[in-house]
Amino acid sequence: MALILGKEYCKVDSNGRFKFPIALKRQLETEDGRFVIRQSVYAECLELWTYASFREEVEKLQERLNPYRREDRELLRKLTEGNIIELDSNDRLLVPAEQKTLVAQAKELVLQSTGKFIEVWDRTTYDKMNNSGGDFALRAEELLGRDRLQHDDE
């Protein structure tokens, strides 16, 4: 699985395509050029996974979830709901019609990596979300600082 790092800005053309940034593409040179794009469960953005990473994620889900339990099946269906897309000859990605509503009005996108996948945001939505996060340092200290304290006490 690739480790993807960085934040990039992209223009969107009238067909819903955007040029995949070279800084991100270089990190994925060993991948086969296929991606899976899906709507995020947690935010008003899309998630762009390499095909290999998404396949690994689905395999983990299949191990943890029981397809004979209704709740598990519904969760599996929602989390695997995505489309395979590929870079064209000009390194552009076309957002499928099912996901275009999140970027249809966008003139510019923000591609923000999470390490495992890339979030694809409309720039206006991203800026609002990014500027309304409250006290990030306090949240980081509360969530991550306590683990350090517990380990230091041992």
DRENRO-78810 format. One record per residue (C-alpha): residue in three letters; x, y, z. Coordinates in Angstrom, 1 decimal, m for minus. Layout:
N
@resn: ALA; c1: X; c2: Y; c3: Z
...
//
This chain:
154
@resn: MET; c1: 0.0; c2: 0.0; c3: 0.0
@resn: ALA; c1: 1.3; c2: 3.4; c3: m0.9
@resn: LEU; c1: 1.8; c2: 6.2; c3: 1.6
@resn: ILE; c1: 0.4; c2: 9.3; c3: 0.0
@resn: LEU; c1: 1.4; c2: 12.7; c3: 1.4
@resn: GLY; c1: 0.6; c2: 16.3; c3: 0.4
@resn: LYS; c1: m2.0; c2: 18.9; c3: m0.4
@resn: GLU; c1: m2.6; c2: 20.1; c3: m3.9
@resn: TYR; c1: m5.0; c2: 22.5; c3: m5.7
@resn: CYS; c1: m6.5; c2: 21.6; c3: m9.1
@resn: LYS; c1: m8.7; c2: 23.4; c3: m11.6
@resn: VAL; c1: m11.8; c2: 21.5; c3: m12.8
@resn: ASP; c1: m12.9; c2: 21.7; c3: m16.4
@resn: SER; c1: m16.5; c2: 21.9; c3: m17.7
@resn: ASN; c1: m16.6; c2: 18.1; c3: m18.1
@resn: GLY; c1: m15.7; c2: 17.4; c3: m14.4
@resn: ARG; c1: m12.1; c2: 16.4; c3: m15.1
@resn: PHE; c1: m9.1; c2: 17.6; c3: m13.2
@resn: LYS; c1: m5.4; c2: 17.1; c3: m13.8
@resn: PHE; c1: m3.9; c2: 14.8; c3: m11.3
@resn: PRO; c1: m0.9; c2: 16.6; c3: m9.7
@resn: ILE; c1: 2.5; c2: 15.4; c3: m10.6
@resn: ALA; c1: 3.6; c2: 15.6; c3: m6.9
@resn: LEU; c1: 1.0; c2: 13.0; c3: m6.0
@resn: LYS; c1: 1.5; c2: 10.9; c3: m9.2
@resn: ARG; c1: 5.2; c2: 10.5; c3: m8.4
@resn: GLN; c1: 4.3; c2: 8.8; c3: m5.1
@resn: LEU; c1: 2.1; c2: 6.3; c3: m7.0
@resn: GLU; c1: 4.5; c2: 5.3; c3: m9.8
@resn: THR; c1: 4.4; c2: 1.7; c3: m8.8
@resn: GLU; c1: 0.6; c2: 1.6; c3: m8.8
@resn: ASP; c1: m1.3; c2: 0.5; c3: m11.9
@resn: GLY; c1: m3.0; c2: 3.8; c3: m12.6
@resn: ARG; c1: m6.4; c2: 2.7; c3: m11.4
@resn: PHE; c1: m8.2; c2: 4.5; c3: m8.6
@resn: VAL; c1: m11.5; c2: 4.0; c3: m6.7
@resn: ILE; c1: m13.5; c2: 7.2; c3: m6.0
@resn: ARG; c1: m16.3; c2: 7.2; c3: m3.5
@resn: GLN; c1: m18.3; c2: 9.7; c3: m1.4
@resn: SER; c1: m16.9; c2: 10.1; c3: 2.1
@resn: VAL; c1: m19.0; c2: 8.7; c3: 4.9
@resn: TYR; c1: m17.7; c2: 11.5; c3: 7.2
@resn: ALA; c1: m17.4; c2: 14.7; c3: 5.3
@resn: GLU; c1: m18.7; c2: 16.6; c3: 2.2
@resn: CYS; c1: m15.9; c2: 15.3; c3: 0.0
@resn: LEU; c1: m14.8; c2: 12.4; c3: m2.2
@resn: GLU; c1: m12.2; c2: 9.9; c3: m1.3
@resn: LEU; c1: m9.7; c2: 8.8; c3: m4.0
@resn: TRP; c1: m8.0; c2: 5.5; c3: m3.3
@resn: THR; c1: m5.5; c2: 3.6; c3: m5.3
@resn: TYR; c1: m7.2; c2: 0.4; c3: m6.5
@resn: ALA; c1: m4.7; c2: m1.7; c3: m4.6
@resn: SER; c1: m5.3; c2: 0.2; c3: m1.3
@resn: PHE; c1: m9.0; c2: 0.0; c3: m1.7
@resn: ARG; c1: m8.9; c2: m3.7; c3: m2.4
@resn: GLU; c1: m6.9; c2: m4.2; c3: 0.8
@resn: GLU; c1: m9.5; c2: m2.1; c3: 2.7
@resn: VAL; c1: m12.4; c2: m4.2; c3: 1.3
@resn: GLU; c1: m10.6; c2: m7.4; c3: 2.2
@resn: LYS; c1: m10.2; c2: m6.1; c3: 5.8
@resn: LEU; c1: m13.9; c2: m5.3; c3: 5.9
@resn: GLN; c1: m14.9; c2: m8.7; c3: 4.6
@resn: GLU; c1: m12.9; c2: m10.3; c3: 7.3
@resn: ARG; c1: m14.6; c2: m8.2; c3: 10.0
@resn: LEU; c1: m18.1; c2: m8.1; c3: 8.8
@resn: ASN; c1: m20.6; c2: m11.0; c3: 8.5
@resn: PRO; c1: m22.5; c2: m10.9; c3: 5.2
@resn: TYR; c1: m25.4; c2: m12.8; c3: 6.8
@resn: ARG; c1: m26.0; c2: m10.0; c3: 9.3
@resn: ARG; c1: m28.2; c2: m7.2; c3: 7.9
@resn: GLU; c1: m26.3; c2: m4.4; c3: 9.6
@resn: ASP; c1: m22.9; c2: m5.7; c3: 8.5
@resn: ARG; c1: m24.1; c2: m6.1; c3: 4.9
@resn: GLU; c1: m25.5; c2: m2.6; c3: 4.8
@resn: LEU; c1: m22.2; c2: m1.2; c3: 6.2
@resn: LEU; c1: m20.2; c2: m3.3; c3: 3.7
@resn: ARG; c1: m22.4; c2: m2.0; c3: 0.8
@resn: LYS; c1: m22.0; c2: 1.6; c3: 1.9
@resn: LEU; c1: m18.3; c2: 1.4; c3: 2.4
@resn: THR; c1: m17.6; c2: m0.4; c3: m0.9
@resn: GLU; c1: m19.8; c2: 1.9; c3: m2.9
@resn: GLY; c1: m17.4; c2: 3.5; c3: m5.4
@resn: ASN; c1: m16.3; c2: 3.7; c3: m9.0
@resn: ILE; c1: m13.1; c2: 2.7; c3: m10.7
@resn: ILE; c1: m11.5; c2: 5.5; c3: m12.6
@resn: GLU; c1: m8.2; c2: 5.8; c3: m14.5
@resn: LEU; c1: m5.9; c2: 8.6; c3: m15.6
@resn: ASP; c1: m6.3; c2: 9.5; c3: m19.2
@resn: SER; c1: m3.4; c2: 10.2; c3: m21.5
@resn: ASN; c1: m3.2; c2: 13.8; c3: m20.2
@resn: ASP; c1: m3.1; c2: 12.6; c3: m16.5
@resn: ARG; c1: m6.7; c2: 13.8; c3: m15.9
@resn: LEU; c1: m9.3; c2: 12.1; c3: m13.8
@resn: LEU; c1: m13.0; c2: 12.2; c3: m14.7
@resn: VAL; c1: m15.3; c2: 12.3; c3: m11.7
@resn: PRO; c1: m18.2; c2: 9.9; c3: m12.5
@resn: ALA; c1: m21.7; c2: 11.3; c3: m12.7
@resn: GLU; c1: m22.7; c2: 9.6; c3: m9.4
@resn: GLN; c1: m20.1; c2: 11.7; c3: m7.5
@resn: LYS; c1: m20.2; c2: 14.9; c3: m9.6
@resn: THR; c1: m22.7; c2: 16.6; c3: m7.4
@resn: LEU; c1: m20.0; c2: 17.2; c3: m4.8
@resn: VAL; c1: m17.7; c2: 18.9; c3: m7.3
@resn: ALA; c1: m20.2; c2: 20.1; c3: m10.0
@resn: GLN; c1: m20.0; c2: 23.8; c3: m9.1
@resn: ALA; c1: m16.4; c2: 23.7; c3: m8.2
@resn: LYS; c1: m13.9; c2: 25.8; c3: m10.1
@resn: GLU; c1: m11.0; c2: 24.5; c3: m7.9
@resn: LEU; c1: m10.5; c2: 21.3; c3: m5.9
@resn: VAL; c1: m8.3; c2: 20.6; c3: m3.0
@resn: LEU; c1: m6.6; c2: 17.2; c3: m2.9
@resn: GLN; c1: m5.7; c2: 16.5; c3: 0.7
@resn: SER; c1: m3.9; c2: 13.3; c3: 1.5
@resn: THR; c1: m4.7; c2: 11.3; c3: 4.6
@resn: GLY; c1: m1.8; c2: 8.9; c3: 4.1
@resn: LYS; c1: m4.0; c2: 6.0; c3: 2.9
@resn: PHE; c1: m6.2; c2: 7.9; c3: 0.4
@resn: ILE; c1: m6.8; c2: 11.4; c3: m0.9
@resn: GLU; c1: m9.8; c2: 13.6; c3: 0.0
@resn: VAL; c1: m11.1; c2: 15.5; c3: m2.9
@resn: TRP; c1: m12.8; c2: 18.8; c3: m1.8
@resn: ASP; c1: m14.5; c2: 21.7; c3: m3.4
@resn: ARG; c1: m12.1; c2: 24.5; c3: m2.4
@resn: THR; c1: m14.8; c2: 26.6; c3: m0.8
@resn: THR; c1: m16.1; c2: 23.7; c3: 1.3
@resn: TYR; c1: m12.6; c2: 22.7; c3: 2.2
@resn: ASP; c1: m11.7; c2: 26.3; c3: 3.4
@resn: LYS; c1: m14.8; c2: 26.5; c3: 5.5
@resn: MET; c1: m14.1; c2: 23.1; c3: 7.1
@resn: ASN; c1: m10.5; c2: 23.8; c3: 7.6
@resn: ASN; c1: m11.1; c2: 27.2; c3: 9.2
@resn: SER; c1: m13.9; c2: 26.0; c3: 11.5
@resn: GLY; c1: m12.0; c2: 23.2; c3: 13.3
@resn: GLY; c1: m11.8; c2: 24.9; c3: 16.6
@resn: ASP; c1: m8.7; c2: 24.5; c3: 18.7
@resn: PHE; c1: m6.7; c2: 21.9; c3: 16.8
@resn: ALA; c1: m3.8; c2: 22.0; c3: 19.2
@resn: LEU; c1: m6.1; c2: 21.3; c3: 22.1
@resn: ARG; c1: m7.9; c2: 18.4; c3: 20.3
@resn: ALA; c1: m4.5; c2: 16.9; c3: 19.3
@resn: GLU; c1: m3.3; c2: 17.1; c3: 22.9
@resn: GLU; c1: m6.5; c2: 15.5; c3: 24.3
@resn: LEU; c1: m6.5; c2: 12.7; c3: 21.8
@resn: LEU; c1: m2.8; c2: 12.0; c3: 21.3
@resn: GLY; c1: m1.3; c2: 13.4; c3: 24.5
@resn: ARG; c1: m3.1; c2: 11.0; c3: 26.8
@resn: ASP; c1: m1.6; c2: 8.0; c3: 25.1
@resn: ARG; c1: 1.9; c2: 9.4; c3: 25.6
@resn: LEU; c1: 1.1; c2: 10.0; c3: 29.3
@resn: GLN; c1: m0.2; c2: 6.5; c3: 29.8
@resn: HIS; c1: 3.0; c2: 5.0; c3: 28.2
@resn: ASP; c1: 5.2; c2: 7.4; c3: 30.3
@resn: ASP; c1: 3.6; c2: 6.2; c3: 33.5
@resn: GLU; c1: 4.2; c2: 2.5; c3: 32.8
//
